[in-house]
Amino acid sequence: MSFSDWPELRRIFTQSFASKTQAEWSRVFDGTDACVTPVLSFEDVSSHPHNQERASFVTDHSGEESPRPAPLLSRTPAEPCLAPDPAIGGHTVEVLEEFGFTSADIDQMLTAGVVEVNAVKAKL
């Protein structure tokens, strides 16, 4: 517990951990009652058996992976939204109509610059 020993201990730990691959260390500690887990890159984390068994990651419509909402409660599990976030103004007209505005009201607000509409345009 002496601070003066820390540099030497760091050297010993560094040398020891460098003597085996991550896979070898994982096998050494597999099945033991030791709090040891590999540090994974984001590219590798979703394929780890622990995360696959628990379905810890979800894939959206474009194939992007992201962590599942946590905590995952048994009676009220969160359902992730896999749709892309809407663009600013993407639903302006629909929302205004839902709140009872007429087409004339909406056109007037658009002309005055009070609201913004960013309709998705085809990329031809």
Summary of the structure (lengths in Angstrom):
residues: 124
radius of gyration: 26.5
end to end distance: 67.8
largest distance: 78.0
contacts: 196
relative contact order: 0.07
helix: 40%
strand: 5%
